[in-house]
Amino acid sequence: MNAFRRHIAACNNHPGLHLLRPWRIGGAPMGYLAPADASRLAALPGWQAGAAALDLVAPPEARDATLAAAAAALGIRSRGELFDVRATPDSPALAVLDRGAIPRFGVIGQGVHVNGLVRRADGLHVWIGWRSKAKPVAPGQLDNLVAGGTPAGLTAFACLVKEAEEEASIPAELARQARPVARISYVMQVPEGTRRDVMHVFDLDLPESFTPQPNDNEVERFELWPIARLFAQVRDAGEVKFNVNLALIDLFLREGLIDPASAEGEALRQGLATPV
């Protein structure tokens, strides 16, 4: 398999959502449950099993509590952070659910990824972060300058500004200069369930005089790499966090390191936009 396509394939390893049980709010599919989980939830208050799907029938004011009770009934450990529940990435939020339950319920999870770019006389350089070795996901691996899930009630851009300060000590006035460049999606089977992720990717041009500094326990340190070194890392090695590879492939396409008009470039571009 092509060195870059293998990363896209790894993030789209799900055998098929048709194997799962859809669950809905007001007739709109919100996510996908394992059949055994759907059967357990059907016996709880606020749920109703139909021929085609499991419906959350609790009134709007009780939806959040009903979902929280369902997550507790399935033994899901809370992460103490709520995410919006939406039918599509752009539709209104109809409820909130603890982040720890998002994969188990097969709900769309959205997040931001920021390429920190420095355009020097000797070429484009990219800030990367080494993730903390204590992180439960991809410990000690390479990450974007800024990345994080979008909590309930925040837009992608508001999340970017928040995460930029928290993770890399980037002042808000500088973070607000980031520009949206891509939306990447994938459907991934993980031990916790199904990740239906949407990544909002931004580019942020930074002055040579600026050095990001870790401001929480998410990142151990930042390093500024020539883009050619990062290209080789994604192509040949395995130290980059699984979905960060996708954000970097998109960057390589836009910067011309991979010809976007070639058959390979078109295949990669198509693979970065898997319907969720």
N, C-alpha and C positions, 0 to 999 in steps of 0.2 A: 504493500500500500504506500502511496505517496507520503513523504515525510510530514507534510502539513495536513493532509486529509486524515491521517490517523488520529490527530487531536480532535477533529470534528467528529469522527466516528466514535471516539471514546466518550464524547459528551452526548452522543445520540445513540446510546446502546440499548434503549428501551425496546422490549420485544413487541410492544403495541398497546395503545390505550384501550383497544377493543377487548383486551383480556381483563380489564378492570370494570368496576361498577360506577357509572357516573352518579354524581349527586348534584342536586339543583336547588336553586332558590327562585321561586316565582317562575319555574319552567326553564330557567337559563342554567346551563351546566356551569358549575363552579369548580369542580375538580373530579378526581377519580379515586375510588377506594378499592382496596383488595376485597374480593367477594366476602371473605370471612368477617372483615371489619364492617362492611355494609350490613351484614346480617345482624351483627351485634348492635349497631346503631339503630336499626329498624325497631328494636324493642324498647328504645329509650323515648321519653316524652319529647315531643317536638319534631319527630321524624315520622315519615310515612313511606313505606315501600310500595313501588309501582312496578308495572311490567318492564318499563324501560330504564328506570332510574330510582334512586333513593332521594326523596324530597325532604328538605328542611322546611317544615310547615309552621314553625313557631312564628309569632308576630314579630315585626321588625324590631321592636324594643327588647325582645327576648332572644334574638338571634345570637348575639355575642355570648350570652350566658349558656345557651344551648350548645354552641360549638365548644365552649370551654369544658362543659360537663362531658361532652362526647370525647374530647381529647383525654380527659382524666379517666374516663371509662376504658379507654384503650391503653392506659398506662404510659402515656407520653409525658416525658419530663419537660416542664416548662423552662423556656429560656428567658422569660421575663420581658419579652419584646413582642409587640403586636404588629402584624402585617395586615394590610387590606386584603379582602377577598373580593375578587372581580371575575366576571365572566370572560373578559378579554383585557389585554393590557391597558386599553384606553376607556373601558366602560366604567360607570360609577361603582364605587365601593359599596357593597351591600352588607358587609359584616367585617369583623376583625377576628383574627385567629393568631394564637401564639406561634412565634417563628419556629419553635421546635416541632410543631404539628403540621407545618406546611407540606413537607414531602408525604407524610402519611395520608393526608387528605388530597394529595395531588393538585394542590392549588398553585396558580401562577405566582412565582416569586420574582420580584423585580429588584434590581440593584444598579449601582453606578460603578463604572471603571474609568479612571482618568489616566491618560498617557501624559506624563510630565516630560515635555520636549525642550531641548536646548539646541538651538541652531547656531553652531559655532563655525568658525572659518574653515575648520577641517572636517565639517560635515555634521549631520544630525546625531545628537546624543539623546538618550532616554534614561530618565530616572526610574530605577526599580527598587523595590523594597524586599528585604529578606524577612519573611514571616517568622513570628515568634515560634520557637520550638515547643511552646506550651499550647499552641493552638490545636483545637480538636480536629480541624480540617486542614490538610496540607501543611503540617508543621515544618518549619525550616525551609520552605520552598520560596521561589521567587514570585513576586506579586507586582501589580501595577503600583504606581506612586500612591494612588488613593483608590480604594475599592470598599464597597459595603452594601449591605441590603438596605432597601428603602422602607423605613418604618411606616406604620399606618399614619395617614394624614399629611405626609410630606410628598412634595413633587420630587422628581429625580434631581432637579437643579438644587433645590433646598437641601436635599440629602448630600449632594456633592459638597456644598459649602460647609455643612456640618462635619462631614467626614474629613475634609481637607484640613480643618483646624485640629480635629481630634487625633488624626493619625500622623500628619506630617507637619504640623505647626505652620500651615499656609494661611496667611491672613485672609479674611473674607473678601477684601477688596481685590486681592490678587486671584483668589479662587473664582470669583465672579467673571473673570476674563475667559474662563473655559468655554469652549464652543462644542455643541453636540455634533458628532460626526457619524455615528452608526447606532443601529439597534440590532443586537445579536440575540438569537434564541436557540434553545436546544431542549430536548426531552431525554432525561437521563434516569436510568434505574440505579438506585442506591440502596444500601441496606435499610435505610429509614423509610423508603417508599419511592415516590416518583418526583423528580425535580423537573418542573416545567418553568424554566428560568428565562427571564428577559433581562439582557444586559444593556443599559444605556451608556454608550461609550462617548467620552469627551476627550478632546485634545486641549492641553493647557501649555502654552508657550511660556517658558520661564527665563528670566535673565540669568546670564552666567554667574552673576554675583549672588544669586539666591541658592541656599543649601537647605533642603528640607530636613527637619529634625523629628525623630519619634516623639510623640506626645502622649502615648498610652502604651499598653502592653501588647498591641497588635503586631508591631513591626520592631525587629531588633536594630536594623540600620538601613540606610539608603545608600545606593551606589549609582554613579552616572556612567552609563555604558555607551560606547559607539553603537549605532543601530546594527552594524554588521556583526558585532559580537552577539547581540540579542537575537538576530536572525539565525545565527549558527546554533545558539542554545535551543531555540524552539525547533529547529530542523533536526538536530543531532542528539540532543540530550533530553533529560527528563526531570529537570529541576524546577520547571515552571508549574505553578498551580494549574490544574486541569482546565478551568474555564478562562484563565488569563491567556493561555495559548491562543484562544479564539480572538480575544481583543487585539493581540499582537499580530496575528495573521491579517486581520483587517487593516492594521497600521501598515504592514508590509505591502499590502495591495495598494493602499492609497499613496504610499511614498514611492511606488514603482519598483520595489525590490522583487516583487512578483508581478509579472505583467498582467494587469487586470483584464486585458483584452484577449489573452491567450485562452486556450481551452482549459488549462489548469486554473487560471485565474477565475474564469467564469464558474467552474465547478466549485471552487472554494467559496466564492461569493454566494452561490446558491446554498451551499452547505451551512453557511453562517446564519441562515434565515429559516430554520426549521419551524413550521407552524406549531405553536403550543396550544 
